[in-house]
Amino acid sequence: METIVFYRKSEQYIFIAGYNRMHIVSKRITESKPLGIEFSNSMPEGEILNSATSTVTAEDSSGTDRSSILIGSVEVINETLLQCKVLADGVLNTEYIITFKGVTLPSAYVIEEQILLQIRENSLV
């Protein structure tokens, strides 16, 4: 059985919501990369992501908010993809939880997915 975890479109990494497992991405400190969660499989029919209230945050292992150093622009693309730019920053050999919180219109459903971001000397994905 084949499971699609993510697809790569140019240098953009997009993960598919709804697999009930943590997605893992590695990057170097100096590397910046777009990350996104495609929520279409997790949203009820007729719902779209609200770009005004959908968010992306980053926390380190102690629960400290690191969004200001790791998360750049956040945008909703094609009403179902929540994407952010992960900035060139972080601490070597540290892991961060990136939480994508999609809020829908018109019903204000909240859908969350997380990515484990690892800061390494060599990026794996």
C-alpha positions in Angstrom: 0.0 0.0 0.0 1.4 3.4 -1.0 0.9 6.4 1.2 1.5 9.9 -0.1 3.1 11.9 2.7 4.1 15.0 0.7 4.9 16.2 -2.7 7.7 18.5 -3.8 6.8 21.3 -6.3 10.0 23.1 -7.2 11.5 24.0 -3.8 8.2 24.0 -2.1 7.3 21.2 0.3 3.5 20.5 0.7 2.2 18.0 3.1 -1.2 16.4 2.8 -3.4 16.7 5.9 -5.2 13.8 7.5 -2.6 11.0 7.8 -2.6 11.2 11.7 1.2 11.2 11.9 3.8 13.9 12.4 5.5 15.1 9.2 9.3 15.6 9.6 11.5 18.1 7.6 15.1 18.9 8.1 16.9 22.2 7.2 20.2 23.9 7.6 20.3 27.1 9.7 21.1 29.1 6.6 18.3 27.6 4.6 14.9 29.1 4.0 12.1 27.0 2.5 8.4 27.2 1.9 6.3 24.6 3.8 2.6 24.0 3.4 -0.3 21.8 4.5 -3.0 20.9 1.9 -6.2 20.7 3.9 -8.6 19.8 1.1 -9.0 16.2 2.3 -9.8 17.3 5.9 -12.3 20.1 5.2 -16.0 19.5 4.9 -17.5 20.2 1.5 -18.2 23.8 0.8 -15.6 25.1 3.3 -12.5 27.2 2.4 -9.6 28.4 4.5 -10.0 31.8 6.0 -6.8 33.7 5.2 -7.5 36.3 8.0 -7.6 33.7 10.8 -5.5 30.7 9.7 -2.1 30.8 11.3 1.3 29.1 11.4 3.4 29.0 14.6 6.7 27.5 15.8 7.6 26.3 19.3 10.8 24.8 20.6 10.9 21.7 22.8 10.3 23.7 25.9 7.1 25.2 24.5 8.6 28.6 23.9 7.1 30.5 20.9 9.8 30.8 18.2 7.5 32.0 15.4 9.2 35.4 15.1 12.6 33.8 14.2 11.3 30.9 12.1 8.1 31.8 10.4 8.0 34.4 7.6 5.0 35.2 5.4 1.9 33.0 5.8 -0.7 32.7 3.0 -3.7 30.7 1.9 -3.4 29.4 -1.7 -6.3 28.1 -3.8 -8.6 28.2 -0.7 -7.2 24.9 0.7 -3.4 25.2 1.1 -1.9 27.0 4.1 1.7 27.8 3.4 4.5 29.7 5.2 8.1 30.5 4.5 10.4 29.0 7.1 13.2 31.6 7.6 17.0 31.0 7.6 17.4 30.8 11.4 17.1 28.3 14.3 19.6 26.5 16.5 21.7 23.6 15.3 20.5 20.2 16.4 17.3 21.6 17.7 13.7 20.5 16.8 10.7 22.8 16.4 7.1 22.0 16.1 5.5 24.0 13.3 1.7 24.1 13.8 -0.6 24.9 10.8 -4.0 26.0 12.1 -6.5 26.3 9.4 -9.8 28.0 10.2 -12.6 27.6 7.6 -15.3 29.7 6.2 -18.2 29.9 6.5 -18.4 27.5 9.5 -15.2 28.4 11.4 -14.0 24.8 11.7 -10.5 24.5 13.1 -8.1 22.0 11.6 -4.6 21.6 12.8 -1.5 19.7 11.4 2.0 19.8 12.7 5.5 19.4 11.1 8.6 18.5 13.1 11.3 20.8 11.8 14.9 19.7 12.6 17.8 22.0 12.3 20.8 20.0 11.0 24.1 20.5 9.3 22.7 18.7 6.2 19.0 18.9 5.4 17.4 15.6 4.6 14.2 16.8 2.9 
